[in-house]
Amino acid sequence: MAIDSVDARVKEDFNRARMRETVQRLFSLLTSEKDRLLSLSEVRALLRPSSEVYQGMHTVPIAKIVGSEGRYQDFNRSFLPRHAHLRGRWESVDKAHHRQIILPAVTLYEIGGVYFVRDGNHRVSVARLQGVEFVDAEVISLGSRIRLSPGMSAEDLRRAVIDLEEKVFLEETGFGRLYPGVRLRFTATGRYDEIVRHIDGHKYFMNLSKSEEIPFGDAMRSWYERVYRPVAKVIEDEGLLDAFPGRTVSDLYVWIVRHWDELKGKYGQSFPLAKAAADYRERFGRRSWKPLVSLWRRLFGRGGRRSPERS
């Protein structure tokens, strides 16, 4: 292939890649999370890998490469370039592809059965556009109890981590056996560990008046009945969930208890729970339109016109 012909072809390839990325971005406006290349640092923070082992050279399916260590903002989930400034490096790699020049193997991290690029993002991008299905790679494996799939978004991954944390919590504490059918549901990771710390703290204060160590199960039952349920009742009675869309009673329990502890430290241990919950909603909750809607309906009726009895 002539030099001029190769130069023209790689420019056409990059333009085609950018056009595909633009089309995919437009079609995924409502599901942009699914189109985002995963960040290895975010995944590490969620999964907290237990080990790191060098696995050597492997042939890896490109379809299983779902993220990057440092260039996750430069490419989309299909490894199409998101910015025009990537043209120079991208075209040089594409030119080597057309001239059948063998480039160094890429370096990948493997975690949960999928891969993240440590070095070689442009090579993966070009290979994927050109229909290459496998790539030679040096692989470093990160230990994880969670299996990942190529289609998972960051939110899917977060949910999988929360589900695992709940499973571990139930196995280690016996909460499910003690309260069948009751679930402490969270929308953020790390909350079950916090709940165990709450129970341990409650157990400590219970033990102060006992001569023998209280079993963890007894302390957990006492915590649930005397601490968690009263807070949950305030949350439900005060309609706090309306001010925090998408959150759960257990989410609010954690936040309100933290806030209550801060207020008790400032105003004294007798500071009321209900007042702490109301203060938290006022400071951090979303403003509700319900009072305005209710007033509008009282004044004008459901149809938007003033009701006859008030004319």
Protein Blocks (a to p, Z undefined) as FASTA:
>chain_A
ZZklmmmmmmmmmmmmmmmmmmmmmmmmmmmmmmpccdfklmmmmnopabdcdebjaddd
fklpcbdfklmmmpcfkopafbfklmmmmmmmmmmmmnopacdddddddeehiacdfbhp
kmmmmmmmnopabdcddddddddfbdcdfklcfklmmmmmmmmmmmmmmmmnommmmmgh
iacddfbehklmmmmmmmmmmmmmmmmmpcbdcdfklmmmmmmmmmmmmmmmmmmmnomm
mmmghiafklmmmmmmmmmmmmmmmnojklcfklmmmmmmmmmmccdfklmmmmmmmmno
jnopacfklZZ
